[in-house]
């Protein structure tokens, strides 16, 4: 992959994330990813809008994963290091799956929890990577 200005490698993402991106089959970042990832890696706040299917989840998930990896402290018992709130169960599952996919080469745990079903069922999925 070239290091052109429109490549994922030009965004400053760490190698484990770059590998996951390549394995997923993505070759070039979308406009929302190009605009947001560098700002979020710097720790800046961002409000971004884009159509469905433009890679918004990766636009925020990749910088979150990289910043968590850079500060590998463990969460306190029964506490999360990141909390992402979504309006629907389906979106929560999609974001969870994206974090697992992009973070597959990182040593992190992910969970999704949503209401409407008893606890300790598929509504509460835990995955350990690495």
N, CA and C atoms as an extended XYZ file, in Angstrom:
390
Properties=species:S:1:pos:R:3:atomname:S:1:resname:S:1:resid:I:1 pbc="F F F"
N         0.851       -1.170        0.000 N   UNK     1
C         0.000        0.000        0.000 CA  UNK     1
C         0.894        1.229        0.000 C   UNK     1
N         0.602        2.188       -0.818 N   UNK     2
C         1.412        3.398       -0.870 CA  UNK     2
C         1.110        4.275        0.329 C   UNK     2
N         2.030        5.178        0.594 N   UNK     3
C         1.869        6.097        1.714 CA  UNK     3
C         1.249        7.408        1.242 C   UNK     3
N         0.377        7.337        0.256 N   UNK     4
C        -0.226        8.557       -0.272 CA  UNK     4
C        -1.069        9.228        0.803 C   UNK     4
N        -1.423       10.446        0.523 N   UNK     5
C        -2.187       11.225        1.487 CA  UNK     5
C        -3.565       10.623        1.750 C   UNK     5
N        -4.067        9.799        0.846 N   UNK     6
C        -5.386        9.200        1.014 CA  UNK     6
C        -5.330        7.743        1.432 C   UNK     6
N        -4.292        7.346        2.158 N   UNK     7
C        -4.195        5.961        2.622 CA  UNK     7
C        -4.349        5.919        4.142 C   UNK     7
N        -4.706        4.748        4.647 N   UNK     8
C        -4.811        4.596        6.101 CA  UNK     8
C        -3.452        4.804        6.755 C   UNK     8
N        -2.371        4.433        6.066 N   UNK     9
C        -1.039        4.593        6.657 CA  UNK     9
C        -0.691        6.071        6.845 C   UNK     9
N        -1.302        6.959        6.091 N   UNK    10
C        -1.020        8.387        6.240 CA  UNK    10
C        -1.714        8.992        7.454 C   UNK    10
N        -2.603        8.248        8.093 N   UNK    11
C        -3.376        8.782        9.215 CA  UNK    11
C        -2.683        8.626       10.563 C   UNK    11
N        -1.544        7.931       10.589 N   UNK    12
C        -0.812        7.774       11.847 CA  UNK    12
C        -1.339        6.676       12.740 C   UNK    12
N        -2.041        5.710       12.176 N   UNK    13
C        -2.559        4.601       12.976 CA  UNK    13
C        -1.448        3.590       13.257 C   UNK    13
N        -1.500        2.974       14.424 N   UNK    14
C        -0.484        2.000       14.822 CA  UNK    14
C        -0.611        0.725       13.997 C   UNK    14
N         0.472       -0.050       13.953 N   UNK    15
C         0.522       -1.249       13.113 CA  UNK    15
C        -0.596       -2.251       13.396 C   UNK    15
N        -0.926       -2.573       14.652 N   UNK    16
C        -2.009       -3.549       14.864 CA  UNK    16
C        -3.336       -3.109       14.231 C   UNK    16
N        -3.619       -1.820       14.248 N   UNK    17
C        -4.845       -1.328       13.618 CA  UNK    17
C        -4.713       -1.371       12.100 C   UNK    17
N        -3.539       -1.016       11.590 N   UNK    18
C        -3.318       -1.076       10.139 CA  UNK    18
C        -3.498       -2.505        9.625 C   UNK    18
N        -2.970       -3.483       10.379 N   UNK    19
C        -3.125       -4.891        9.974 CA  UNK    19
C        -4.594       -5.286        9.936 C   UNK    19
N        -5.337       -4.914       10.971 N   UNK    20
C        -6.767       -5.253       11.020 CA  UNK    20
C        -7.518       -4.600        9.860 C   UNK    20
N        -7.167       -3.379        9.541 N   UNK    21
C        -7.807       -2.686        8.421 CA  UNK    21
C        -7.530       -3.429        7.116 C   UNK    21
N        -6.270       -3.806        6.903 N   UNK    22
C        -5.915       -4.549        5.684 CA  UNK    22
C        -6.656       -5.886        5.626 C   UNK    22
N        -6.700       -6.592        6.758 N   UNK    23
C        -7.377       -7.888        6.803 CA  UNK    23
C        -8.875       -7.761        6.543 C   UNK    23
N        -9.430       -6.624        6.862 N   UNK    24
C       -10.842       -6.374        6.632 CA  UNK    24
C       -11.106       -6.069        5.158 C   UNK    24
N       -10.040       -5.707        4.436 N   UNK    25
C       -10.167       -5.446        3.012 CA  UNK    25
C       -10.299       -3.986        2.649 C   UNK    25
N       -10.187       -3.104        3.633 N   UNK    26
C       -10.265       -1.678        3.334 CA  UNK    26
C        -8.922       -1.207        2.791 C   UNK    26
N        -8.959       -0.383        1.758 N   UNK    27
C        -7.717        0.098        1.166 CA  UNK    27
C        -7.536        1.598        1.321 C   UNK    27
N        -8.625        2.341        1.285 N   UNK    28
C        -8.525        3.791        1.409 CA  UNK    28
C        -9.580        4.310        2.376 C   UNK    28
N        -9.199        5.280        3.204 N   UNK    29
C       -10.178        5.866        4.125 CA  UNK    29
C       -11.220        6.685        3.366 C   UNK    29
N       -12.386        6.752        3.944 N   UNK    30
C       -13.471        7.557        3.377 CA  UNK    30
C       -13.268        9.012        3.811 C   UNK    30
N       -13.990        9.942        3.195 N   UNK    31
C       -13.848       11.352        3.588 CA  UNK    31
C       -14.072       11.601        5.087 C   UNK    31
N       -15.075       10.960        5.690 N   UNK    32
C       -15.308       11.177        7.125 CA  UNK    32
C       -14.139       10.647        7.948 C   UNK    32
N       -13.529        9.552        7.518 N   UNK    33
C       -12.364        8.998        8.220 CA  UNK    33
C       -11.146        9.900        8.049 C   UNK    33
N       -10.922       10.400        6.847 N   UNK    34
C        -9.799       11.307        6.598 CA  UNK    34
C        -9.914       12.571        7.445 C   UNK    34
N       -11.120       13.070        7.585 N   UNK    35
C       -11.333       14.308        8.336 CA  UNK    35
C       -11.289       14.101        9.844 C   UNK    35
N       -11.755       12.952       10.317 N   UNK    36
C       -11.929       12.788       11.759 CA  UNK    36
C       -10.776       12.079       12.470 C   UNK    36
N       -10.201       11.059       11.879 N   UNK    37
C        -9.202       10.251       12.588 CA  UNK    37
C        -8.034       11.093       13.102 C   UNK    37
N        -7.413       11.947       12.286 N   UNK    38
C        -6.286       12.737       12.825 CA  UNK    38
C        -6.690       13.631       13.996 C   UNK    38
N        -7.856       14.251       13.915 N   UNK    39
C        -8.313       15.117       15.009 CA  UNK    39
C        -8.564       14.323       16.283 C   UNK    39
N        -9.208       13.164       16.152 N   UNK    40
C        -9.510       12.344       17.319 CA  UNK    40
C        -8.246       11.748       17.927 C   UNK    40
N        -7.261       11.426       17.104 N   UNK    41
C        -5.983       10.940       17.636 CA  UNK    41
C        -5.285       12.005       18.473 C   UNK    41
N        -5.532       13.272       18.155 N   UNK    42
C        -4.972       14.380       18.937 CA  UNK    42
C        -5.767       14.635       20.217 C   UNK    42
N        -6.887       13.931       20.391 N   UNK    43
C        -7.702       14.103       21.585 CA  UNK    43
C        -8.724       15.208       21.476 C   UNK    43
N        -8.949       15.696       20.275 N   UNK    44
C        -9.921       16.763       20.080 CA  UNK    44
C       -11.333       16.200       20.016 C   UNK    44
N       -12.301       17.026       20.365 N   UNK    45
C       -13.713       16.657       20.255 CA  UNK    45
C       -14.152       16.855       18.814 C   UNK    45
N       -15.143       16.081       18.413 N   UNK    46
C       -15.597       16.154       17.033 CA  UNK    46
C       -17.058       15.756       16.956 C   UNK    46
N       -17.806       16.452       16.151 N   UNK    47
C       -19.165       16.064       15.796 CA  UNK    47
C       -19.151       15.883       14.293 C   UNK    47
N       -19.371       14.643       13.838 N   UNK    48
C       -19.308       14.360       12.415 CA  UNK    48
C       -20.613       13.788       11.915 C   UNK    48
N       -20.979       14.148       10.701 N   UNK    49
C       -22.186       13.635       10.067 CA  UNK    49
C       -21.822       13.106        8.687 C   UNK    49
N       -22.349       11.954        8.367 N   UNK    50
C       -22.138       11.365        7.049 CA  UNK    50
C       -23.242       10.349        6.798 C   UNK    50
N       -23.438       10.014        5.534 N   UNK    51
C       -24.480        9.066        5.167 CA  UNK    51
C       -24.156        7.669        5.681 C   UNK    51
N       -25.160        6.820        5.702 N   UNK    52
C       -24.992        5.418        6.064 CA  UNK    52
C       -24.004        4.766        5.104 C   UNK    52
N       -23.134        3.922        5.678 N   UNK    53
C       -22.186        3.179        4.851 CA  UNK    53
C       -20.922        3.918        4.492 C   UNK    53
N       -20.659        5.034        5.168 N   UNK    54
C       -19.468        5.824        4.837 CA  UNK    54
C       -18.310        5.604        5.807 C   UNK    54
N       -18.469        4.711        6.762 N   UNK    55
C       -17.365        4.398        7.667 CA  UNK    55
C       -17.298        5.234        8.921 C   UNK    55
N       -18.438        5.711        9.391 N   UNK    56
C       -18.440        6.523       10.614 CA  UNK    56
C       -17.956        5.737       11.828 C   UNK    56
N       -18.336        4.470       11.913 N   UNK    57
C       -17.918        3.675       13.073 CA  UNK    57
C       -16.404        3.565       13.130 C   UNK    57
N       -15.765        3.252       12.025 N   UNK    58
C       -14.294        3.184       11.998 CA  UNK    58
C       -13.688        4.549       12.285 C   UNK    58
N       -14.363        5.603       11.869 N   UNK    59
C       -13.842        6.954       12.074 CA  UNK    59
C       -13.663        7.286       13.549 C   UNK    59
N       -14.511        6.739       14.418 N   UNK    60
C       -14.319        6.995       15.843 CA  UNK    60
C       -13.710        5.799       16.576 C   UNK    60
N       -13.954        4.583       16.088 N   UNK    61
C       -13.440        3.396       16.778 CA  UNK    61
C       -11.924        3.294       16.687 C   UNK    61
N       -11.362        3.537       15.529 N   UNK    62
C        -9.905        3.414       15.361 CA  UNK    62
C        -9.140        4.362       16.286 C   UNK    62
N        -9.497        5.647       16.346 N   UNK    63
C        -8.789        6.519       17.295 CA  UNK    63
C        -8.995        6.125       18.763 C   UNK    63
N       -10.182        5.668       19.112 N   UNK    64
C       -10.412        5.221       20.490 CA  UNK    64
C        -9.489        4.055       20.815 C   UNK    64
N        -9.442        3.066       19.931 N   UNK    65
C        -8.586        1.898       20.169 CA  UNK    65
C        -7.117        2.301       20.278 C   UNK    65
N        -6.679        3.196       19.422 N   UNK    66
C        -5.282        3.611       19.473 CA  UNK    66
C        -4.969        4.362       20.765 C   UNK    66
N        -5.851        5.228       21.181 N   UNK    67
C        -5.608        5.976       22.424 CA  UNK    67
C        -5.653        5.049       23.638 C   UNK    67
N        -6.520        4.056       23.635 N   UNK    68
C        -6.542        3.076       24.724 CA  UNK    68
C        -5.259        2.257       24.744 C   UNK    68
N        -4.783        1.858       23.573 N   UNK    69
C        -3.548        1.084       23.482 CA  UNK    69
C        -2.347        1.892       23.969 C   UNK    69
N        -2.351        3.187       23.717 N   UNK    70
C        -1.246        4.051       24.137 CA  UNK    70
C        -1.211        4.244       25.651 C   UNK    70
N        -2.353        4.045       26.312 N   UNK    71
C        -2.454        4.181       27.759 CA  UNK    71
C        -3.046        2.873       28.294 C   UNK    71
N        -2.204        1.826       28.442 N   UNK    72
C        -2.723        0.484       28.703 CA  UNK    72
C        -3.147        0.183       30.137 C   UNK    72
N        -3.403        1.188       30.932 N   UNK    73
C        -3.826        0.893       32.306 CA  UNK    73
C        -5.114        0.092       32.291 C   UNK    73
N        -5.268       -0.734       33.272 N   UNK    74
C        -6.480       -1.546       33.384 CA  UNK    74
C        -7.603       -0.724       33.992 C   UNK    74
N        -8.799       -1.039       33.588 N   UNK    75
C        -9.963       -0.401       34.205 CA  UNK    75
C       -10.113       -0.932       35.621 C   UNK    75
N       -10.621       -0.104       36.499 N   UNK    76
C       -10.911       -0.548       37.856 CA  UNK    76
C       -11.988       -1.635       37.786 C   UNK    76
N       -12.051       -2.493       38.817 N   UNK    77
C       -13.074       -3.551       38.794 CA  UNK    77
C       -14.479       -2.986       38.553 C   UNK    77
N       -15.212       -3.658       37.679 N   UNK    78
C       -16.590       -3.307       37.343 CA  UNK    78
C       -16.715       -1.910       36.740 C   UNK    78
N       -15.644       -1.427       36.114 N   UNK    79
C       -15.689       -0.131       35.442 CA  UNK    79
C       -15.147       -0.270       34.032 C   UNK    79
N       -15.631        0.566       33.150 N   UNK    80
C       -15.188        0.566       31.758 CA  UNK    80
C       -14.242        1.738       31.526 C   UNK    80
N       -13.386        1.584       30.536 N   UNK    81
C       -12.513        2.689       30.132 CA  UNK    81
C       -13.185        3.546       29.072 C   UNK    81
N       -14.111        2.957       28.339 N   UNK    82
C       -14.856        3.670       27.300 CA  UNK    82
C       -16.305        3.215       27.372 C   UNK    82
N       -17.210        4.139       27.214 N   UNK    83
C       -18.631        3.833       27.162 CA  UNK    83
C       -19.200        4.496       25.917 C   UNK    83
N       -19.817        3.712       25.067 N   UNK    84
C       -20.438        4.233       23.849 CA  UNK    84
C       -21.931        3.959       23.962 C   UNK    84
N       -22.722        5.002       23.919 N   UNK    85
C       -24.175        4.879       24.016 CA  UNK    85
C       -24.775        4.964       22.621 C   UNK    85
N       -25.725        4.079       22.335 N   UNK    86
C       -26.372        4.066       21.033 CA  UNK    86
C       -27.883        4.054       21.212 C   UNK    86
N       -28.614        4.502       20.206 N   UNK    87
C       -30.075        4.537       20.340 CA  UNK    87
C       -30.759        3.202       20.084 C   UNK    87
N       -30.051        2.239       19.484 N   UNK    88
C       -30.697        0.963       19.181 CA  UNK    88
C       -29.782       -0.208       19.533 C   UNK    88
N       -30.387       -1.339       19.791 N   UNK    89
C       -29.669       -2.580       20.055 CA  UNK    89
C       -28.832       -2.981       18.848 C   UNK    89
N       -29.402       -2.840       17.658 N   UNK    90
C       -28.698       -3.226       16.431 CA  UNK    90
C       -27.424       -2.413       16.236 C   UNK    90
N       -27.501       -1.116       16.497 N   UNK    91
C       -26.312       -0.271       16.361 CA  UNK    91
C       -25.284       -0.618       17.432 C   UNK    91
N       -25.728       -0.929       18.633 N   UNK    92
C       -24.803       -1.343       19.691 CA  UNK    92
C       -24.035       -2.591       19.280 C   UNK    92
N       -24.724       -3.554       18.706 N   UNK    93
C       -24.072       -4.792       18.264 CA  UNK    93
C       -23.113       -4.509       17.112 C   UNK    93
N       -23.506       -3.658       16.186 N   UNK    94
C       -22.634       -3.305       15.061 CA  UNK    94
C       -21.339       -2.657       15.556 C   UNK    94
N       -21.451       -1.738       16.496 N   UNK    95
C       -20.272       -1.054       17.024 CA  UNK    95
C       -19.398       -2.038       17.796 C   UNK    95
N       -20.012       -2.892       18.581 N   UNK    96
C       -19.272       -3.933       19.303 CA  UNK    96
C       -18.483       -4.800       18.325 C   UNK    96
N       -19.144       -5.253       17.268 N   UNK    97
C       -18.476       -6.088       16.271 CA  UNK    97
C       -17.331       -5.342       15.596 C   UNK    97
N       -17.510       -4.062       15.343 N   UNK    98
C       -16.442       -3.259       14.735 CA  UNK    98
C       -15.247       -3.139       15.667 C   UNK    98
N       -15.491       -2.904       16.943 N   UNK    99
C       -14.379       -2.819       17.893 CA  UNK    99
C       -13.622       -4.142       17.953 C   UNK    99
N       -14.335       -5.254       17.948 N   UNK   100
C       -13.668       -6.562       17.933 CA  UNK   100
C       -12.834       -6.730       16.669 C   UNK   100
N       -13.376       -6.325       15.538 N   UNK   101
C       -12.682       -6.476       14.263 CA  UNK   101
C       -11.436       -5.598       14.209 C   UNK   101
N       -11.574       -4.321       14.489 N   UNK   102
C       -10.440       -3.401       14.391 CA  UNK   102
C        -9.425       -3.633       15.500 C   UNK   102
N        -9.876       -4.105       16.652 N   UNK   103
C        -8.976       -4.318       17.781 CA  UNK   103
C        -8.483       -5.739       17.926 C   UNK   103
N        -8.637       -6.549       16.904 N   UNK   104
C        -8.290       -7.979       17.005 CA  UNK   104
C        -6.825       -8.226       17.328 C   UNK   104
N        -5.939       -7.289       17.043 N   UNK   105
C        -4.510       -7.474       17.325 CA  UNK   105
C        -4.063       -6.718       18.581 C   UNK   105
N        -5.025       -6.240       19.345 N   UNK   106
C        -4.736       -5.527       20.590 CA  UNK   106
C        -5.176       -6.392       21.762 C   UNK   106
N        -4.569       -6.175       22.899 N   UNK   107
C        -4.937       -6.931       24.109 CA  UNK   107
C        -5.997       -6.142       24.876 C   UNK   107
N        -7.235       -6.282       24.435 N   UNK   108
C        -8.336       -5.571       25.075 CA  UNK   108
C        -9.551       -6.487       25.153 C   UNK   108
N       -10.438       -6.139       26.069 N   UNK   109
C       -11.715       -6.836       26.177 CA  UNK   109
C       -12.818       -5.879       25.763 C   UNK   109
N       -13.867       -6.450       25.188 N   UNK   110
C       -14.995       -5.664       24.706 CA  UNK   110
C       -16.271       -6.293       25.225 C   UNK   110
N       -17.266       -5.483       25.440 N   UNK   111
C       -18.563       -6.000       25.864 CA  UNK   111
C       -19.650       -5.118       25.284 C   UNK   111
N       -20.807       -5.723       25.036 N   UNK   112
C       -21.990       -4.965       24.653 CA  UNK   112
C       -23.096       -5.360       25.628 C   UNK   112
N       -23.796       -4.371       26.110 N   UNK   113
C       -24.905       -4.607       27.032 CA  UNK   113
C       -26.077       -3.775       26.534 C   UNK   113
N       -27.250       -4.409       26.449 N   UNK   114
C       -28.431       -3.667       26.045 CA  UNK   114
C       -29.632       -4.223       26.787 C   UNK   114
N       -30.673       -3.434       26.857 N   UNK   115
C       -31.849       -3.803       27.625 CA  UNK   115
C       -32.861       -4.583       26.818 C   UNK   115
N       -33.904       -4.996       27.502 N   UNK   116
C       -35.004       -5.690       26.860 CA  UNK   116
C       -34.927       -7.198       26.916 C   UNK   116
N       -33.847       -7.745       27.460 N   UNK   117
C       -33.697       -9.198       27.601 CA  UNK   117
C       -33.037       -9.463       28.949 C   UNK   117
N       -33.237      -10.661       29.514 N   UNK   118
C       -32.604      -10.969       30.796 CA  UNK   118
C       -31.074      -10.925       30.690 C   UNK   118
N       -30.413      -10.547       31.778 N   UNK   119
C       -28.952      -10.545       31.791 CA  UNK   119
C       -28.428      -11.971       31.728 C   UNK   119
N       -27.126      -12.095       31.419 N   UNK   120
C       -26.435      -13.390       31.328 CA  UNK   120
C       -26.919      -14.203       30.130 C   UNK   120
N       -27.453      -13.525       29.122 N   UNK   121
C       -27.840      -14.151       27.862 CA  UNK   121
C       -26.987      -13.514       26.767 C   UNK   121
N       -27.269      -13.770       25.502 N   UNK   122
C       -26.482      -13.104       24.458 CA  UNK   122
C       -26.519      -11.586       24.512 C   UNK   122
N       -27.353      -11.002       25.370 N   UNK   123
C       -27.363       -9.548       25.478 CA  UNK   123
C       -26.094       -9.022       26.120 C   UNK   123
N       -25.340       -9.883       26.766 N   UNK   124
C       -24.114       -9.457       27.414 CA  UNK   124
C       -22.986      -10.349       26.892 C   UNK   124
N       -22.305       -9.891       25.868 N   UNK   125
C       -21.258      -10.680       25.232 CA  UNK   125
C       -19.899      -10.131       25.644 C   UNK   125
N       -18.980      -11.022       26.018 N   UNK   126
C       -17.638      -10.617       26.403 CA  UNK   126
C       -16.649      -11.342       25.482 C   UNK   126
N       -15.646      -10.624       25.054 N   UNK   127
C       -14.615      -11.208       24.207 CA  UNK   127
C       -13.278      -10.755       24.736 C   UNK   127
N       -12.351      -11.671       24.832 N   UNK   128
C       -10.983      -11.318       25.231 CA  UNK   128
C       -10.089      -11.538       24.031 C   UNK   128
N        -9.296      -10.558       23.720 N   UNK   129
C        -8.362      -10.640       22.598 CA  UNK   129
C        -6.947      -10.663       23.124 C   UNK   129
N        -6.104      -11.414       22.477 N   UNK   130
C        -4.668      -11.436       22.793 CA  UNK   130
C        -4.374      -12.323       23.905 C   UNK   130
